[in-house]
Amino acid sequence: MGYQIILHEKGSQPYYLSQDTKSKKIIKNNLKKLQEDPYPRPGSGLGDTEKIVFEGKEAYRMHIGRSHTAIYTIDEERGLVMIHEILGIEEAHKRYGYR
């Protein structure tokens, strides 16, 4: 089953659109990996992903390269991966305490 990737209109979309062409391509290529299996699993090829709590709910974070972090949730019933936020990795570390 493939998942549809949705960028949150006010959360992740503005960050994505503000990036240069190269960064957009890197972000897009990494987010596409979530279409097949968005859950963190060793050897899944997703890179640095982890289950977290975001705004009081179960969510996941994905480091994209060494520059960006995506925060997302999974809606199994509808087959959606909602990208709530994409932010610079330094900002993510400040706001959420990731390492």
MDAnalysis code that builds the backbone (N, CA, C; Angstrom):
import MDAnalysis as mda
import numpy as np

u = mda.Universe.empty(297, n_residues=99, atom_resindex=np.repeat(np.arange(99), 3), trajectory=True)
u.add_TopologyAttr("name", ["N", "CA", "C"] * 99)
u.add_TopologyAttr("resid", np.arange(1, 100))
u.add_TopologyAttr("resname", ["MET", "GLY", "TYR", "GLN", "ILE", "ILE", "LEU", "HIS", "GLU", "LYS", "GLY", "SER", "GLN", "PRO", "TYR", "TYR", "LEU", "SER", "GLN", "ASP", "THR", "LYS", "SER", "LYS", "LYS", "ILE", "ILE", "LYS", "ASN", "ASN", "LEU", "LYS", "LYS", "LEU", "GLN", "GLU", "ASP", "PRO", "TYR", "PRO", "ARG", "PRO", "GLY", "SER", "GLY", "LEU", "GLY", "ASP", "THR", "GLU", "LYS", "ILE", "VAL", "PHE", "GLU", "GLY", "LYS", "GLU", "ALA", "TYR", "ARG", "MET", "HIS", "ILE", "GLY", "ARG", "SER", "HIS", "THR", "ALA", "ILE", "TYR", "THR", "ILE", "ASP", "GLU", "GLU", "ARG", "GLY", "LEU", "VAL", "MET", "ILE", "HIS", "GLU", "ILE", "LEU", "GLY", "ILE", "GLU", "GLU", "ALA", "HIS", "LYS", "ARG", "TYR", "GLY", "TYR", "ARG"])
u.atoms.positions = np.array([
    [0.848, -1.195, 0.000],
    [0.000, 0.000, 0.000],
    [0.883, 1.245, 0.000],
    [0.613, 2.158, -0.889],
    [1.362, 3.397, -0.922],
    [0.610, 4.491, -0.189],
    [1.347, 5.327, 0.493],
    [0.772, 6.456, 1.219],
    [0.877, 7.710, 0.372],
    [-0.072, 8.601, 0.535],
    [-0.021, 9.899, -0.122],
    [0.641, 10.876, 0.851],
    [1.579, 11.664, 0.355],
    [2.289, 12.649, 1.171],
    [1.578, 13.990, 1.028],
    [1.225, 14.596, 2.158],
    [0.544, 15.889, 2.171],
    [1.379, 16.881, 2.975],
    [1.707, 18.016, 2.372],
    [2.391, 19.089, 3.094],
    [1.339, 19.980, 3.752],
    [1.467, 20.182, 5.052],
    [0.530, 21.047, 5.770],
    [0.653, 22.459, 5.223],
    [-0.488, 23.037, 4.893],
    [-0.545, 24.338, 4.222],
    [0.169, 25.451, 4.987],
    [0.010, 25.477, 6.299],
    [0.614, 26.554, 7.087],
    [1.870, 26.112, 7.823],
    [2.087, 24.810, 7.958],
    [3.242, 24.321, 8.704],
    [4.448, 24.057, 7.829],
    [4.357, 23.045, 6.979],
    [5.531, 22.626, 6.206],
    [5.636, 23.256, 4.826],
    [4.518, 23.595, 4.233],
    [4.537, 24.120, 2.869],
    [5.334, 25.421, 2.724],
    [5.146, 26.422, 3.601],
    [5.924, 27.659, 3.444],
    [7.439, 27.438, 3.529],
    [7.868, 26.559, 4.429],
    [9.306, 26.280, 4.545],
    [9.810, 25.659, 3.242],
    [9.098, 24.659, 2.766],
    [9.492, 23.984, 1.535],
    [9.591, 24.977, 0.373],
    [8.574, 25.799, 0.213],
    [8.549, 26.750, -0.902],
    [9.633, 27.820, -0.800],
    [10.129, 28.075, 0.393],
    [11.157, 29.104, 0.581],
    [12.572, 28.604, 0.262],
    [12.715, 27.313, 0.012],
    [14.035, 26.739, -0.215],
    [14.481, 26.897, -1.669],
    [15.793, 26.831, -1.870],
    [16.321, 26.881, -3.238],
    [16.034, 25.549, -3.942],
    [16.264, 25.513, -5.226],
    [15.925, 24.350, -6.040],
    [16.600, 23.070, -5.535],
    [17.866, 23.162, -5.192],
    [18.603, 21.979, -4.725],
    [18.004, 21.451, -3.423],
    [17.720, 22.331, -2.476],
    [17.145, 21.906, -1.194],
    [15.749, 21.314, -1.378],
    [14.948, 21.919, -2.258],
    [13.616, 21.368, -2.537],
    [13.724, 19.946, -3.068],
    [14.672, 19.714, -3.955],
    [14.843, 18.381, -4.523],
    [15.242, 17.371, -3.443],
    [16.148, 17.754, -2.571],
    [16.583, 16.873, -1.479],
    [15.412, 16.557, -0.554],
    [14.655, 17.585, -0.176],
    [13.494, 17.387, 0.703],
    [12.475, 16.482, 0.023],
    [12.136, 16.789, -1.207],
    [11.127, 16.016, -1.940],
    [11.541, 14.554, -2.071],
    [12.792, 14.302, -2.444],
    [13.265, 12.929, -2.612],
    [13.218, 12.147, -1.302],
    [13.526, 12.803, -0.200],
    [13.477, 12.130, 1.095],
    [12.047, 11.880, 1.546],
    [11.167, 12.848, 1.343],
    [9.770, 12.654, 1.741],
    [9.097, 11.558, 0.913],
    [9.514, 11.399, -0.337],
    [8.959, 10.345, -1.181],
    [9.200, 8.959, -0.582],
    [10.274, 8.807, 0.166],
    [10.583, 7.525, 0.799],
    [9.481, 7.102, 1.766],
    [8.733, 8.070, 2.282],
    [7.666, 7.775, 3.236],
    [6.450, 7.140, 2.561],
    [6.354, 7.215, 1.243],
    [5.201, 6.675, 0.529],
    [5.059, 5.165, 0.709],
    [6.146, 4.447, 0.739],
    [6.085, 2.992, 0.836],
    [5.923, 2.508, 2.271],
    [6.680, 3.060, 3.194],
    [6.607, 2.645, 4.599],
    [7.098, 3.793, 5.468],
    [6.189, 4.562, 6.050],
    [6.593, 5.743, 6.811],
    [7.057, 5.467, 8.244],
    [6.986, 4.208, 8.681],
    [7.352, 3.896, 10.058],
    [8.854, 3.666, 10.192],
    [9.456, 4.212, 11.261],
    [10.891, 3.984, 11.483],
    [11.170, 2.499, 11.741],
    [12.042, 1.920, 10.952],
    [12.453, 0.529, 11.119],
    [13.928, 0.441, 10.732],
    [14.705, -0.294, 11.506],
    [16.114, -0.473, 11.122],
    [16.213, -1.080, 9.732],
    [17.083, -0.517, 8.925],
    [17.298, -1.032, 7.585],
    [16.225, -0.667, 6.580],
    [15.327, 0.252, 6.933],
    [14.233, 0.611, 6.034],
    [14.662, 1.568, 4.927],
    [15.826, 2.166, 5.070],
    [16.288, 3.126, 4.077],
    [15.745, 4.531, 4.293],
    [15.015, 4.730, 5.407],
    [14.448, 6.054, 5.686],
    [15.461, 7.009, 6.299],
    [16.602, 6.505, 6.684],
    [17.572, 7.385, 7.320],
    [17.245, 7.580, 8.782],
    [17.439, 8.772, 9.264],
    [17.305, 9.069, 10.683],
    [15.861, 9.446, 11.014],
    [15.040, 8.449, 11.332],
    [13.646, 8.681, 11.711],
    [13.430, 8.177, 13.127],
    [12.454, 8.781, 13.801],
    [12.211, 8.422, 15.194],
    [10.774, 8.769, 15.575],
    [10.180, 7.938, 16.424],
    [8.854, 8.205, 16.968],
    [9.002, 9.259, 18.057],
    [8.101, 10.261, 18.046],
    [8.165, 11.371, 19.003],
    [6.744, 11.735, 19.454],
    [6.656, 12.707, 20.336],
    [5.383, 13.326, 20.690],
    [5.422, 14.745, 20.139],
    [4.405, 15.090, 19.334],
    [4.310, 16.412, 18.717],
    [2.933, 16.969, 19.040],
    [2.914, 18.091, 19.710],
    [1.656, 18.727, 20.117],
    [0.748, 17.745, 20.850],
    [1.371, 16.936, 21.710],
    [0.633, 16.009, 22.555],
    [0.175, 14.730, 21.875],
    [0.577, 14.505, 20.625],
    [0.140, 13.323, 19.882],
    [1.338, 12.545, 19.355],
    [1.114, 11.260, 19.102],
    [2.141, 10.427, 18.508],
    [2.475, 10.946, 17.120],
    [3.756, 11.088, 16.851],
    [4.216, 11.583, 15.559],
    [5.605, 11.011, 15.300],
    [6.188, 11.451, 14.212],
    [7.507, 10.981, 13.819],
    [8.311, 12.170, 13.309],
    [9.624, 12.044, 13.414],
    [10.493, 13.064, 12.847],
    [11.499, 12.375, 11.950],
    [11.850, 13.078, 10.897],
    [12.827, 12.574, 9.939],
    [13.857, 13.663, 9.691],
    [15.120, 13.367, 9.981],
    [16.183, 14.292, 9.603],
    [16.440, 14.089, 8.117],
    [16.513, 15.190, 7.400],
    [16.746, 15.159, 5.957],
    [18.106, 15.793, 5.718],
    [19.042, 14.953, 5.347],
    [20.417, 15.418, 5.210],
    [20.893, 15.937, 6.559],
    [21.683, 16.945, 6.534],
    [22.162, 17.559, 7.776],
    [21.562, 18.945, 7.962],
    [20.522, 19.238, 7.168],
    [19.993, 20.594, 7.160],
    [18.539, 20.740, 7.571],
    [17.715, 19.708, 7.390],
    [16.272, 19.855, 7.572],
    [15.708, 18.738, 8.448],
    [14.583, 19.017, 9.074],
    [13.846, 18.025, 9.851],
    [12.375, 18.128, 9.490],
    [11.757, 16.985, 9.228],
    [10.321, 16.930, 8.943],
    [9.617, 16.260, 10.118],
    [8.499, 16.827, 10.533],
    [7.655, 16.260, 11.573],
    [6.382, 15.780, 10.873],
    [6.019, 14.512, 11.072],
    [4.867, 13.980, 10.353],
    [4.055, 13.003, 11.201],
    [2.793, 12.842, 10.793],
    [1.913, 11.838, 11.381],
    [1.403, 10.950, 10.258],
    [0.874, 9.799, 10.648],
    [0.396, 8.812, 9.689],
    [-1.081, 8.543, 9.952],
    [-1.879, 8.643, 8.904],
    [-3.301, 8.315, 8.985],
    [-3.499, 7.030, 8.196],
    [-3.487, 5.913, 8.916],
    [-3.606, 4.594, 8.284],
    [-4.911, 4.441, 7.510],
    [-6.001, 4.873, 8.102],
    [-7.314, 4.690, 7.478],
    [-7.404, 5.354, 6.108],
    [-6.824, 6.527, 5.994],
    [-6.904, 7.275, 4.734],
    [-5.654, 7.120, 3.866],
    [-4.639, 6.422, 4.393],
    [-3.418, 6.213, 3.627],
    [-2.629, 7.491, 3.407],
    [-2.589, 8.347, 4.446],
    [-1.923, 9.643, 4.330],
    [-0.731, 9.758, 5.280],
    [0.284, 10.450, 4.817],
    [1.372, 10.912, 5.677],
    [1.299, 12.427, 5.626],
    [0.947, 13.030, 6.755],
    [0.812, 14.490, 6.840],
    [2.121, 15.073, 7.376],
    [2.766, 15.892, 6.559],
    [3.994, 16.566, 6.967],
    [3.569, 17.870, 7.644],
    [3.633, 17.895, 8.973],
    [3.164, 19.056, 9.729],
    [4.157, 20.209, 9.693],
    [5.430, 19.874, 9.822],
    [6.459, 20.916, 9.814],
    [7.690, 20.413, 9.103],
    [8.341, 21.302, 8.419],
    [9.710, 21.097, 7.952],
    [10.451, 22.330, 8.436],
    [11.547, 22.099, 9.104],
    [12.306, 23.240, 9.610],
    [13.780, 22.903, 9.576],
    [14.583, 23.948, 9.703],
    [16.022, 23.741, 9.751],
    [16.367, 22.882, 10.955],
    [17.397, 22.091, 10.810],
    [17.748, 21.149, 11.865],
    [18.107, 21.860, 13.171],
    [18.751, 23.009, 13.080],
    [19.098, 23.758, 14.296],
    [17.836, 24.235, 15.016],
    [16.864, 24.733, 14.252],
    [15.589, 25.170, 14.841],
    [14.865, 23.987, 15.471],
    [14.900, 22.839, 14.812],
    [14.262, 21.632, 15.362],
    [14.904, 21.246, 16.683],
    [16.212, 21.322, 16.754],
    [16.908, 20.977, 17.994],
    [16.510, 21.932, 19.124],
    [16.415, 23.215, 18.816],
    [16.016, 24.205, 19.832],
    [14.604, 23.961, 20.320],
    [13.686, 23.758, 19.382],
    [12.256, 23.638, 19.730],
    [11.885, 22.296, 20.332],
    [12.523, 21.235, 19.862],
    [12.087, 19.885, 20.267],
    [13.155, 19.074, 20.979],
    [14.354, 19.610, 21.105],
    [15.400, 18.926, 21.859],
    [15.945, 17.678, 21.192],
    [15.901, 17.576, 19.873],
    [16.447, 16.410, 19.185],
    [17.967, 16.472, 19.179],
    [18.542, 15.336, 19.037],
    [20.010, 15.259, 18.948],
    [20.430, 14.730, 17.617],
])
